[in-house]
């Protein structure tokens, strides 16, 4: 089965699209879905746009129209944990909506009513493949596994950064992953999130984001390619 690969911005997917063999494109809901192969693995690569609604809509189209067997979210994020540095790679153990707040009704921060857990767990097999790929590409010291926090906010303050780390034990913050995880969970589709750190989610974040964005994308592309190869190998067994 094909893998759906989602990035929010052009910079996060254009390198992967350029790698595709036998490439075709389909436009649905204003999104361009690029079908082809990464190595021997069929994939659909798409830029979903920034934010959780865009990410959820895109994920559902991949599942309904293209019937993908798994979803990979790739892109950049702001480091929230002090141990996570610019250029490091974070793999999601789970993803949480950091801007979802029903605490007035007794729910924990980030918990969506109707769900038992605050964090949407990533697929173990894909997560393991992602960690192994990151070790190979950037090394063990620059690879982190843990909570990724998502919200419709670009985090650029020390106060908000500290809140996310203390409240959710988050390693990094971005704007799409939890929506993709949430949608995948509802459809019982395995997912993984891979994020390279472009900034420290503090006052310097806007400048750092622009400076480091293109420097770290090649590592992400190689990691995604390695995951696709591992998925293809498992599918053949």
C-alpha positions as CSV (number, residue, x, y, z in Angstrom):
1,X,0.0,0.0,0.0
2,X,1.0,3.6,-0.6
3,X,2.3,5.9,2.1
4,X,1.0,9.4,2.4
5,X,3.7,12.0,3.1
6,X,2.5,15.4,4.4
7,X,4.5,18.6,4.8
8,X,2.9,22.0,5.6
9,X,5.2,24.1,3.4
10,X,6.6,23.9,-0.1
11,X,10.2,23.7,1.3
12,X,9.3,20.6,3.3
13,X,8.1,18.6,0.4
14,X,9.6,19.9,-2.8
15,X,12.8,17.8,-2.5
16,X,10.8,14.6,-2.0
17,X,8.5,15.4,-4.9
18,X,11.6,15.9,-7.1
19,X,12.8,12.4,-6.1
20,X,9.6,10.6,-7.2
21,X,9.7,8.2,-10.1
22,X,6.7,7.8,-12.5
23,X,5.2,10.9,-11.0
24,X,1.6,12.1,-11.6
25,X,-0.5,14.7,-9.9
26,X,-4.1,15.0,-8.8
27,X,-5.7,18.1,-7.3
28,X,-8.4,17.8,-4.7
29,X,-9.8,20.5,-2.5
30,X,-7.1,22.8,-3.8
31,X,-4.3,20.5,-2.7
32,X,-1.9,18.9,-5.2
33,X,-1.2,15.2,-4.5
34,X,1.9,14.0,-6.2
35,X,1.9,10.2,-6.7
36,X,5.0,8.2,-7.6
37,X,7.6,6.0,-6.0
38,X,10.4,6.6,-3.6
39,X,12.7,3.7,-4.5
40,X,10.2,0.8,-4.8
41,X,7.7,2.2,-2.3
42,X,4.5,3.9,-3.7
43,X,3.9,7.2,-2.1
44,X,1.7,10.3,-2.3
45,X,3.5,13.5,-1.3
46,X,1.4,16.6,-0.6
47,X,1.8,20.1,0.8
48,X,-1.2,20.6,3.2
49,X,-0.7,24.2,4.1
50,X,0.0,25.6,7.6
51,X,-2.3,24.7,10.5
52,X,-4.4,21.9,12.0
53,X,-7.5,22.2,9.8
54,X,-5.5,22.0,6.6
55,X,-3.5,19.1,8.0
56,X,-6.7,17.1,9.0
57,X,-8.4,17.7,5.7
58,X,-5.3,16.6,3.8
59,X,-4.9,13.5,5.9
60,X,-8.6,12.4,5.4
61,X,-8.3,12.8,1.6
62,X,-5.1,10.6,1.6
63,X,-7.1,8.0,3.5
64,X,-10.4,8.2,1.6
65,X,-9.3,8.9,-2.0
66,X,-5.8,7.4,-2.1
67,X,-6.4,4.6,0.5
68,X,-2.9,5.0,2.0
69,X,-1.7,2.4,4.4
70,X,0.3,4.8,6.5
71,X,1.0,8.5,7.0
72,X,4.3,10.3,7.5
73,X,4.3,13.9,8.6
74,X,7.6,15.7,7.9
75,X,8.7,19.2,8.6
76,X,10.4,21.6,10.9
77,X,9.5,22.6,14.5
78,X,10.6,24.8,17.4
79,X,12.6,23.2,20.2
80,X,10.8,23.3,23.5
81,X,12.9,20.9,25.7
82,X,16.2,22.6,26.6
83,X,18.1,19.4,25.5
84,X,16.7,19.7,21.9
85,X,18.9,21.9,19.7
86,X,18.7,23.5,16.3
87,X,19.4,20.8,13.7
88,X,18.3,17.9,15.9
89,X,15.5,15.5,14.9
90,X,12.5,14.7,17.0
91,X,10.4,11.6,16.4
92,X,6.9,11.6,17.9
93,X,6.1,9.0,20.5
94,X,2.8,10.8,20.6
95,X,1.3,14.1,19.6
96,X,-0.9,16.5,21.6
97,X,-3.1,19.5,20.8
98,X,-1.5,22.0,23.1
99,X,-4.1,24.7,22.2
100,X,-7.1,22.5,23.1
101,X,-8.5,23.6,26.5
102,X,-11.6,22.0,28.0
103,X,-10.1,22.2,31.6
104,X,-13.2,24.1,32.8
105,X,-15.1,20.9,32.4
106,X,-12.5,18.8,34.3
107,X,-10.4,17.7,31.3
108,X,-6.6,17.8,31.3
109,X,-4.9,20.4,29.1
110,X,-4.9,19.2,25.6
111,X,-7.4,16.4,26.1
112,X,-10.2,16.2,23.5
113,X,-13.5,15.2,25.1
114,X,-14.5,11.7,24.0
115,X,-10.9,10.4,24.1
116,X,-9.2,8.5,26.9
117,X,-5.7,9.9,26.4
118,X,-4.3,13.4,25.9
119,X,-1.7,12.3,23.4
120,X,-2.3,10.4,20.2
121,X,0.3,7.5,20.1
122,X,2.4,7.0,17.0
123,X,2.6,3.5,15.4
124,X,5.3,1.4,17.0
125,X,6.7,0.0,13.7
126,X,6.9,3.3,11.9
127,X,8.3,5.0,15.0
128,X,11.0,2.5,15.3
129,X,11.8,2.8,11.6
130,X,11.9,6.6,12.0
131,X,14.3,6.4,14.9
132,X,16.6,4.0,13.1
133,X,16.6,6.2,10.0
134,X,17.4,9.3,12.1
135,X,20.2,7.5,13.9
136,X,21.7,6.7,10.4
137,X,21.3,10.2,9.0
138,X,22.0,12.6,11.9
139,X,23.3,10.3,14.7
140,X,22.0,9.1,18.0
141,X,23.0,12.3,19.9
142,X,20.8,14.4,17.6
143,X,17.8,12.1,17.6
144,X,15.0,12.5,20.2
145,X,11.9,10.5,20.8
146,X,9.0,12.0,22.8
147,X,5.9,14.3,22.8
148,X,5.3,16.7,19.9
149,X,2.9,19.5,20.7
150,X,0.8,21.1,18.0
151,X,-1.3,24.2,17.9
152,X,-2.4,27.0,15.6
153,X,0.3,29.2,16.9
154,X,4.0,29.9,16.0
155,X,5.7,29.6,19.3
156,X,8.2,32.4,19.8
157,X,8.2,33.3,23.5
158,X,10.1,31.8,26.4
159,X,7.0,31.8,28.6
160,X,4.9,29.8,26.2
161,X,7.8,27.5,25.5
162,X,8.2,26.8,29.2
163,X,4.5,26.1,29.5
164,X,4.5,23.5,26.7
165,X,7.5,21.7,28.2
166,X,6.2,21.7,31.8
167,X,2.5,20.9,30.9
168,X,3.0,18.3,28.2
169,X,6.7,17.3,28.6
170,X,6.9,18.3,24.9
171,X,10.2,18.1,23.0
172,X,9.1,20.5,20.3
173,X,6.2,22.5,19.0
174,X,4.7,22.9,15.5
175,X,1.3,23.4,13.8
176,X,0.1,20.2,12.2
177,X,1.2,17.0,13.7
178,X,-1.5,16.4,16.3
179,X,-4.2,17.0,13.7
180,X,-2.6,14.4,11.4
181,X,-2.3,12.0,14.4
182,X,-5.9,12.6,15.5
183,X,-7.2,11.9,12.0
184,X,-5.1,8.8,11.6
185,X,-6.2,7.6,15.0
186,X,-9.9,8.0,14.0
187,X,-9.3,6.0,10.8
188,X,-7.1,3.4,12.5
189,X,-4.2,4.3,10.1
190,X,-0.6,4.1,11.4
191,X,1.3,7.4,11.5
192,X,4.7,8.9,12.4
193,X,5.9,12.4,12.7
194,X,9.5,13.5,12.0
195,X,10.5,17.1,12.8
196,X,13.8,18.8,12.4
197,X,14.5,21.7,14.8
198,X,14.7,25.1,13.0
199,X,14.6,27.3,16.1
200,X,14.3,27.4,19.9
201,X,10.7,28.6,20.0
202,X,11.8,31.8,21.8
203,X,12.2,35.5,20.9
204,X,14.8,34.6,18.3
205,X,12.6,32.0,16.6
206,X,11.4,34.0,13.6
207,X,15.0,34.9,12.5
208,X,16.3,31.4,13.3
209,X,13.5,29.8,11.4
210,X,14.3,31.6,8.2
211,X,18.1,31.0,8.6
212,X,18.0,27.3,9.3
213,X,15.0,26.1,7.4
214,X,16.7,25.1,4.2
215,X,19.8,23.8,6.0
216,X,17.9,21.0,7.8
217,X,15.4,19.9,5.1
218,X,17.9,17.5,3.3
219,X,18.3,15.5,6.5
220,X,14.5,15.2,6.8
221,X,14.2,14.1,3.2
222,X,16.8,11.4,3.7
223,X,15.1,10.1,6.9
224,X,11.7,10.0,5.1
225,X,13.3,8.1,2.2
226,X,14.8,5.6,4.7
227,X,11.4,5.1,6.4
228,X,9.7,4.4,3.0
229,X,12.3,1.8,2.2
230,X,11.8,0.1,5.5
231,X,8.1,0.1,5.0
232,X,8.5,-1.4,1.6
233,X,10.7,-4.1,2.9
234,X,8.2,-5.0,5.6
235,X,5.3,-5.0,3.1
236,X,7.1,-7.7,1.0
237,X,7.5,-10.1,3.9
